[in-house]
Amino acid sequence: MYINTKGLILKEARYKEADRIITLFTEKCGKITVSAHGALSKRSKYSASTQSLTYSDFVLDYRKGKYSVKEATVSEYFTGLRTDITKYSLACYFCDAVDVLSIEEASDVSILRIILNALYALSNDLFSQEQIKAAFELKLISAVGFQPDVDSCCVCGAEDPEEPVFLIENGRLCCRKCHTAAMGFSLNIDESVLRAMRFILSSNLKNYISFRISEDNMMLLSRVCESFFLEHTDRRFSTLDYWKSVK
Ligand SMILES: [Zn+2]
């Protein structure tokens, strides 16, 4: 059976002499593992289109429970990611994050849109890397089921709490005066960080990165989004550590 679908290559590995095994996030089938026979040979037509961080049009051959590449054409190559080690390492972290949080063969186009828009923004320098990363982490983690509730204080119900505190462990918001130590790991935020978080969570998958925030507040937003993301993925990402070492 042949399947026509677009897909983003999250990672690739060499196999045998000239074959590639790719982890592909497709529009139609979600995340799948696909073999690309001869993709590394000099004469291969699929060398570029089966490379990591490439979004391609595929014709996949599905046989006996296995996928292989029949045809592949590059749709978006994200050139800007390939010449800058900081952008490249951050893009690899995004791919690792999607890989870890997605289930094999569960189609979820929203996850694909979230990462494609982040890669596009990163490749084209549309926003700072910190901003793209923070928005991506918060949008992705909420798309996979850990959506924080930042509408109002979870104790007194105030909609715009003075001196707001974000509760990392349970993804809720409260006022400084309502906060207790029993609420666990929490971070003090401020109005502009809260506004940015609300923007990221409520906006559509195309615009979720496009907000304005001062540089100082960006650092705080970055810390909040990363802490929340890592708390709920419950693991370390070597690509994230690497990005931090080169940025
Ligand atoms: Zn309160």
Residues whose N, C-alpha, C, O or C-beta is under 5 A from the ligand:
A	BS01	ZN	C153 V155 C156 G157 A158 C174 C175 C178
